[in-house]
Structure formats: structure tokens, C-alpha cells
Amino acid sequence: MDLRQLEYFVAVAEEQNFTRAAERVHISQSGVSAQIRRLERELGAELFDRSARTVTLTVAGKAALEHARATLAAAGAVGQAVSEVTDLIKGRLAVGMVIGCTVTPLFDALAAFHRAHPGVEISLLEDNSDRLVERARAGTIDLALVGTATATPDGLDAMTIISERLVVGVPAGHPLAKLRRVTLRDVVTHPIVCMPPGTGLRTVFDHACAAQGLQPTIALQAGAAEAIAHLAARGLAVAILSDSMAASYRDLLTARIIDDVETPAVLALIWKSTHSPAVRELLVHSRQAFIKRDPG
């Protein structure tokens, strides 16, 4: 029995498919199958039920899975410990970023990290915030920049980058621009353009409407603040944005804070564990980058 066999075993168990597992570990399907068969012979029991299209664990396989994961984690910890002692950080770092992100300090942090640790392979995944949170919980990404309705999603650690009120953005001369105090009920009398479901901004807006029993007309959706602002500026709908987003489009829109929506939209870095030296180092660079962005 060796670590490679355990890695293949865990991959097949998690993917429930030999082909996908082979793609994940970057060898042929026949190679994975042969190693699993060898492991089963060594253990004296079949680990998988191969009778259906989806591969499932046998009772023996279920008993072995957590021990296999623990063994692989322990082996990885040995490598990390040596890296920390020798100050050599290597490996891979999977970073998530909310769709339409324009927060450039994240890019500054990644660049600074890469200069300091060129031996780490960085991958960047763009997705909506809900899916990024789930990926972070599952451990398939190490750290992500997400929009959220809560400062710290359950089961994760977080560093708040921005916490702001919701605003409505409208072109000059729009009826909402003439009001001194804008409420959510005022806003939902107009068609809305906003972020899609699964984003922090949209979650705050939807929850606020539900709390007041309001049913807004979501006429348009876009993943980037720029698109939302330009659609609203052309009179197609009123824009739901955060305060700083709207401030970037003062030449296009008049922004009004939605007075009775006090729950802020939060932009945060999230992560599950700092056991990885690479995650700890990226957090250091991220803090430095975001402090430079906002000295106050």
C-alpha cells in the first residue's frame, strides 16, 4: 500500500466515477483501476461496488475512506512542516473571486505573493458568491473574495474588506432622484436592474424585500457593476448597488441610500483553514494590499 493508491482511492470515492477520478489525478483510467485493484487485493476486500453506472463505496470502502483521507492529510502536513522550517512554500493555491470583481487590491495581493513565492502555482476561479462559499467549505478552493450578507459565513473564517449600505442609482431627473429620503417601497415601484441570485448584494436586497412583504420586478440582471450602472443610466431600470459601486458612476447616476435597508452588503475574503503556509502568506499580502487601498 502506498500514498498514490490512497490518493486514487479517495479520488474515485469523491468523484464516484473512474474516468473523472483519472482526469483529476492526471493518469489514465486503466492506471487508476489497476492501482485500486491492487489496493483491494492487499486489503482483502472490494472497496467499490462497480455494478451500476455510478461507482459507490462498499461497507469496507466506507470504513477505509476517512482513514485514507487522514493518512493523505498527515503526509501533506509533513511536507508543509518541512516547507515552513526551510521557508520554502511550494504547491498550489486555489483562489476564488466573485463574478464581475473590480477590487484591484486582490490582484495586487496575488502579484506580491507570486513575487515572494514563485514556486506556488496560483489558480483563479470566478463564480457567484454562494458557490464560492460552498467550495471553500468543501476545501476545493483555499481562499475566496465574495459578496455576502453576513460578515462571516458559517464554518469559515473571514476578513471583511467592505461593508456598505445598499443604494439605488438613477439617471438625473428620475423621480427617485428628487426624494430626500428613499425607502425600499419607493424603489420597488420601478423595474430593477441588479446582480444575479447567489451574490451578496442580491441576497441583502432579496431578504430586505421579503422582510417587508415586497415583490420587486427584476427586469434586468448583470454580474458587473459597470453593466448595471449603464443599463440604469439609459432609463431601463433603477440600479441596486453598494455605496462604493455607485460612487464610481457619479457621472452617470444619482445615488440615494435606501433608508430602511440597514443590513450592509459585505465584501470579504473567506477561508476554511490556515494550516497551509501558502494561505497564511496570501492573507498577509491581502491585508497589506487592502490597507494601502484604504489608509483610513
CORHU-V680868 format. One record per backbone hydrogen bond with DSSP energy under -1.0 kcal/mol. CO is the residue of the C=O (numbers start at 1). NH is the residue of the N-H. Records with the same first field share a line. If there is no record, write none. Layout:
CO: NH / NH
This chain:
2: 6
3: 7
4: 8
5: 9
6: 10
7: 11
8: 12
9: 13
10: 14
11: 15
12: 16
16: 55
17: 21
18: 22
19: 23
20: 24
21: 25
22: 27
28: 32
29: 33
30: 34
31: 35
32: 36
33: 37
34: 38
35: 39
36: 40
37: 41
38: 42
39: 43
40: 44 / 45
47: 58
49: 56
56: 49
58: 62
59: 63
60: 64
61: 65
64: 68
65: 69
66: 70
67: 71
68: 72
69: 73
70: 74
71: 75
72: 76
73: 77
74: 78
75: 79
76: 80
77: 81
78: 82
79: 83
80: 84
81: 85
82: 86
83: 88
91: 121
93: 123
94: 142 / 143
95: 125
96: 145
97: 127
98: 101
102: 104
103: 106
104: 108
105: 109
106: 110
107: 111
108: 112
109: 113
110: 114
111: 115
112: 116
113: 117
117: 120
119: 91
121: 93
123: 95
125: 97
127: 99
128: 132
129: 133
130: 134
131: 135
132: 136
133: 137
134: 138
135: 140
143: 96
144: 270
145: 98
146: 268
148: 266
153: 156
157: 271
159: 269
162: 267
164: 265
165: 243
166: 258
167: 241
168: 256
169: 239
170: 254
171: 174
174: 177
175: 178
182: 259
183: 187
184: 188
187: 190
191: 238
192: 219 / 220
193: 240
194: 222
196: 199
198: 130
199: 203
200: 204
201: 205
202: 206
203: 207
204: 208
205: 209
206: 210
207: 211
208: 212
209: 214
210: 213
217: 192 / 219
220: 194
224: 228
225: 229
226: 230
227: 231
228: 232
229: 233
231: 236
232: 235
238: 193
239: 169
241: 167
242: 246
243: 247
246: 249
249: 252 / 253
254: 170
256: 168
257: 259
258: 261
265: 164
266: 148
267: 161 / 162
268: 146
269: 159
270: 144
271: 157
276: 280
277: 281
278: 282
279: 283
280: 284
281: 285
282: 286
283: 287
284: 288
285: 289
286: 290
287: 291
288: 292
289: 293
290: 294
